[in-house]
């Protein structure tokens, strides 16, 4: 109370009469004026009296006390009912929040398609940004990523290998037992085939060859086969040389006819041919026994060299492209076919095909920039393969491989493969005019691009390509 009265009095004094006059009331209810500063009293109203007294009146004091008492009682009432007020405020705030929440949810439900679209676009943009950042990071650290992947795969493979090895070590007795049973079963099956079958397979016979006794007759037959192979190669080479000499002889005879060469030159050339033939006949009967120790060692070294050249095609594949283009055919005849024994058996033929494969890969890697270069260019390996297949053996091999495939395509009457746009366009126009009986207004002579503008032509070419793929796959 005192604090509020003091504050009210100070506020009243600031706004009160500056001369110090105040209005008082007697017991009888009459008003008089009193000067607080001079102590003077009078019934009349002074001229400097402003009507604002600097002191608190009884009525103001009573109002102030009543107001303070009410505020005090209200504070005590609020303190006594604080939990009720808090609960009431909570309920009211909950009502307001639920109302706003339901209003917001209703708005979002109404705008759900737009919200989903905005969210999808935002998530897609954020995901693309994260993906692009991740890809850029991986590209910047590609060597490190490859190294880490290699280490991880190596560790995983080693772990699996250790687990597998440990499993076999733990069950080594069972593994040995299973292997012995399987080998016993296979051996008994092959043995029954060998005993019971009238014509057992070659693989079965090959497994029991080591149990057969080798006689001198087998050795002599094997030596005879090797001698005949060497004789065939020698005869082929001799025939090649004789053909060259005959060509030279024909040229000289032609010059003799034209009086550009004397008869002595022709006679000397014929004597050379006879001497070479006699030398070939006499040299064929000497054999390996006529060789000295040094020559045998040299022959063994050549054998190792030719074996390495046959089984590892990289050497000859690179050597082919070191030769001049004009000497490729001669190099093919004089060196490669001789090393591979003119593909006289399946082994030499297989090794020769491996050489062609390696040489073609090397040529594709070094000389071919575009796929069309294989057709429009002058590929060395293709020329060599064509030259080899022009022989009797090559033609028979190609006939054996390709004849069934070509025959099947030729015999298929329903097969119609044509990928030329102009021809397909003309065929379509002819078919259309034959069906309708009327002349077509389209031009007959067109270019490839103009022909491809028509949907029917594109569909026909697509069908031809599909049929061609089916033929190649089957």
VENHU-V730845 format. One record per residue. OMEGA is omega in whole degrees, -180 to 180 (none if undefined). Layout:
omega
OMEGA
OMEGA
This chain:
omega
-177
-180
-179
177
180
-180
180
179
179
179
180
-179
180
-179
-176
-179
-180
179
177
180
175
179
-179
-180
178
179
179
177
179
-179
173
-173
-176
178
-177
-177
-176
-178
-179
178
178
-178
-177
-178
-180
-180
-178
179
-177
-179
179
-179
178
179
179
176
179
-179
179
179
180
178
179
180
-180
-179
-180
179
178
179
-180
180
179
178
179
178
178
178
-180
-178
-177
-179
178
179
179
179
178
177
179
179
-179
177
177
178
179
-179
179
178
177
-179
179
177
-180
179
176
178
-180
177
178
-178
-175
180
180
179
180
180
179
179
180
179
-180
179
179
179
179
179
177
179
178
179
180
177
180
179
178
179
-180
178
179
-178
-178
177
179
179
179
178
179
177
179
178
-178
179
177
179
179
180
179
178
177
179
178
179
179
180
178
178
179
178
179
-177
-177
180
179
178
179
-179
179
178
180
178
-180
179
178
180
-180
180
179
179
179
-179
177
177
-179
-176
-170
-175
177
178
-178
179
-179
-180
178
179
-178
-179
-178
-180
-177
179
179
179
178
-180
178
179
177
179
-180
178
177
178
179
178
179
180
179
177
179
180
179
179
180
180
179
180
178
178
177
-180
179
177
178
180
177
177
177
180
179
179
-178
177
178
177
178
179
-179
179
178
-179
-179
180
-180
179
179
180
179
178
179
177
178
179
180
-180
180
178
178
180
178
-180
-178
-178
-178
-176
-177
178
-177
-177
-179
-178
176
-178
180
180
177
177
177
178
178
177
176
178
178
-180
-178
177
178
179
179
-173
178
-172
-176
-177
-180
179
178
-179
-180
-175
172
-180
174
-178
-178
-177
-176
-179
178
177
178
-177
-171
-173
-169
-179
178
179
-179
172
178
179
-175
177
-175
-179
180
179
178
180
177
177
175
177
178
180
-180
180
179
176
-180
180
178
-178
-172
-169
-175
176
179
-178
-178
179
179
-178
-175
-178
-180
-175
-176
-175
179
177
-180
179
178
179
179
-176
175
177
-177
-179
178
179
178
179
178
179
179
-178
-169
-175
179
-179
180
-180
-180
179
-179
-177
-179
-176
-179
-177
180
-176
178
-178
177
-175
-177
180
178
180
180
178
178
180
180
180
180
179
179
-179
-177
-177
-180
179
-180
-179
-179
178
-178
-180
-179
176
-179
-180
179
178
-179
177
-178
-177
-180
179
179
179
179
179
177
177
178
179
178
178
178
177
179
179
-178
-180
-178
none
